Amino acid sequence: MGFTFSQEYKERLQLFKDCMNMKKPARIPLYSNFYSWKIFDSDKKYKFSECLLDYGKMEEVVREFHERYHFDTYQELGTRVMYKPFEVLGSRFMVVDDEAESIQYTEHSPMNADEYPDFGHRRRELYYRMFLRRFSGLTYGKMAEAIKLYLEYGQFVKHMNQVFTEEYSSPSICNLENTAGTLFSPFDMFFQFYRGVAGYEKTEGGDDGSAGNLLSGRSGAPSGGKPGGG
């Protein structure tokens, strides 16, 4: 016998449907955009790093947060930071600070300034080079363990979605990290992940116009102006 959505779930979902269709909802829907603050608000007093490394503890604080505040839906359910696989791979760019209660990313540029054309025409090869630059000292053993932890993370994501849908009657319509993924524009991807802020500023419009030309479709892109690659 399949799962049946509760009446509370249907009523919450209708609130958001009405808002999105510019109709007056039965009441104002409550939408949580809290991320790591759920950990610091918890009476459990877990450290930030403890919850990132222990999904059981993360689930405890997320459940506690919901049972305290009863939002209708959530931007994320303790699943925003996929920390464990990157820790195994030896990421040098993710810094977790329990004292400051923060997670930061150090400035880095895995993509070189002369590789913008490769982004348009040989993107898979470029991604592979950037991966090796980001995770130096990579071994088959590390890669196998990272894949295992990635699958474990995926199971946690699935579990948290199920908990909130079935136990708490909370629609996951806004929980982008867990359902539809997160959308980024090409500009966001370049300065957040590929070139870094400093690197992108140097080549945006570029000494030779390479970055600006690629993003505007003037870098010898295939017919139709669409970047190629994977």
C-alpha positions in Angstrom: 0.0 0.0 0.0 1.5 3.3 -1.1 2.0 6.4 1.0 -0.9 8.8 1.2 -0.3 12.5 1.7 -1.9 14.0 4.8 -4.5 16.7 4.8 -2.0 19.0 6.5 0.5 18.4 3.7 -2.1 19.2 1.0 -3.2 22.4 2.8 0.4 23.6 3.1 1.1 22.8 -0.6 -2.0 24.7 -1.6 -0.8 27.8 0.3 2.3 27.9 -1.9 0.4 27.1 -5.1 -2.0 30.0 -4.4 0.9 32.4 -3.8 2.7 31.4 -7.0 -0.6 31.9 -8.9 -1.2 35.3 -7.4 -4.2 34.1 -5.4 -4.9 35.0 -1.8 -3.9 32.1 0.4 -5.8 30.9 3.4 -3.0 32.2 5.5 0.6 33.4 5.0 2.8 30.4 4.4 5.9 30.1 6.6 9.1 29.5 4.6 12.4 28.8 6.4 15.6 30.1 4.8 17.7 29.1 7.8 20.8 26.9 7.1 23.5 26.3 9.7 21.7 28.4 12.2 19.6 25.4 13.0 22.7 23.8 14.6 23.5 26.8 16.7 19.9 27.2 17.8 19.7 23.6 19.0 19.7 22.7 22.7 22.0 19.8 21.8 24.9 22.2 21.6 26.7 20.2 18.9 29.6 21.8 17.1 29.2 22.7 13.5 31.8 20.2 12.4 30.1 17.4 14.4 26.9 17.8 12.5 28.6 17.9 9.1 30.4 14.6 9.9 27.5 12.9 11.7 24.2 12.7 9.8 22.4 11.3 12.9 23.3 14.5 14.8 22.3 16.7 11.9 18.9 15.0 11.7 18.4 15.6 15.5 19.0 19.3 15.2 16.8 19.7 12.1 14.0 17.8 13.7 14.3 19.9 16.8 14.2 23.1 14.8 11.0 22.1 13.0 9.3 20.9 16.2 10.2 24.3 17.8 9.2 26.6 14.9 6.9 24.6 12.6 7.7 26.2 9.3 5.6 25.0 6.4 8.6 24.3 4.1 12.3 24.6 4.2 15.1 25.8 1.9 17.2 22.9 3.1 17.1 20.1 5.7 20.6 19.9 6.9 21.8 18.8 3.5 23.3 21.9 2.1 27.0 21.2 2.7 28.2 17.9 1.3 31.3 17.9 3.5 32.5 14.3 4.0 33.4 13.4 0.4 35.4 16.6 -0.1 37.2 16.0 3.2 38.3 12.5 2.0 39.5 13.9 -1.3 41.6 16.4 0.5 39.9 19.7 -0.4 42.1 22.6 0.8 39.5 25.2 0.1 36.7 24.5 2.6 37.3 25.8 6.1 35.0 24.9 8.9 35.4 27.1 12.0 33.6 25.9 15.1 34.6 29.0 17.1 33.3 31.4 14.6 30.4 29.0 13.7 31.0 29.4 10.0 32.1 27.6 6.9 34.2 29.6 4.4 35.8 28.9 1.0 39.3 30.2 0.4 40.0 32.0 -2.8 41.2 29.6 -5.5 41.2 29.3 -9.3 41.2 25.8 -10.6 40.6 27.2 -14.1 43.4 29.1 -15.8 42.9 32.4 -17.5 43.7 31.0 -21.0 41.1 28.1 -20.7 37.9 30.0 -21.5 37.8 28.7 -25.0 38.0 25.1 -23.6 34.9 25.8 -21.5 33.0 26.4 -24.8 34.5 23.6 -26.9 36.2 21.0 -24.6 34.3 21.3 -21.4 34.6 17.7 -20.2 38.4 17.8 -20.6 38.5 21.1 -18.7 36.4 19.8 -15.9 38.8 16.9 -15.5 41.9 19.2 -15.3 40.2 21.4 -12.8 39.2 18.4 -10.7 42.9 17.2 -10.5 44.0 20.7 -9.7 41.5 21.0 -6.8 42.3 17.6 -5.4 46.0 17.1 -5.6 47.4 13.8 -4.4 44.3 11.9 -5.6 44.4 8.1 -5.4 42.0 5.3 -6.5 41.5 4.6 -2.8 40.5 8.2 -2.0 38.2 8.3 -5.0 36.5 5.1 -4.1 35.9 6.3 -0.5 34.6 9.6 -1.8 32.1 7.9 -4.1 30.9 5.7 -1.1 30.4 8.9 1.0 28.7 10.6 -1.8 26.1 7.8 -2.1 25.8 7.9 1.7 25.0 11.6 1.5 22.4 10.9 -1.2 20.7 8.4 1.1 20.6 11.1 3.9 19.1 13.6 1.5 16.4 11.0 0.5 15.8 10.1 4.2 15.3 13.8 5.3 12.9 14.4 2.4 10.9 11.4 3.5 10.9 12.4 7.1 9.6 15.9 6.4 7.0 14.7 3.8 5.6 11.7 5.8 6.2 12.7 9.4 5.9 16.4 9.4 3.7 17.0 6.4 6.1 19.5 4.9 6.2 19.9 1.1 9.7 20.0 -0.3 8.7 22.5 -3.1 11.3 25.0 -1.9 13.9 22.5 -0.8 16.0 23.1 -3.9 19.1 21.4 -2.7 17.2 18.1 -2.1 14.8 18.1 -5.0 15.4 20.0 -8.2 19.0 21.0 -7.6 20.3 24.6 -7.4 20.4 26.8 -10.6 23.5 28.9 -11.3 24.0 31.4 -14.1 27.4 31.0 -16.0 28.6 34.2 -14.3 28.0 32.7 -10.8 29.8 29.5 -11.8 32.9 31.3 -13.0 33.5 33.5 -10.0 32.3 31.0 -7.4 33.9 27.8 -8.6 36.2 28.2 -11.6 38.2 31.4 -11.6 37.5 32.8 -8.1 36.6 36.4 -7.6 40.1 37.8 -8.1 40.7 35.6 -11.1 37.4 36.5 -12.7 38.0 40.2 -12.2 41.3 39.9 -14.1 39.7 38.3 -17.1 36.1 39.5 -17.2 36.2 41.4 -20.4 39.8 40.1 -20.2 43.1 41.4 -21.4 42.1 39.8 -24.6 38.4 39.8 -24.1 38.3 36.0 -23.8 35.9 35.8 -20.8 33.6 38.5 -22.0 33.5 37.1 -25.5 32.7 33.6 -24.4 29.8 34.6 -22.1 28.4 36.8 -24.9 28.7 34.1 -27.5 31.6 35.7 -29.5 34.3 33.1 -28.9 33.9 31.0 -32.0 31.0 29.1 -30.3 29.2 26.5 -32.4 26.4 27.6 -34.7 23.5 29.1 -32.7 25.8 30.7 -30.1 25.4 27.8 -27.7 28.5 26.6 -25.7 29.4 23.0 -26.4 30.7 20.3 -24.2 29.3 18.3 -21.4 
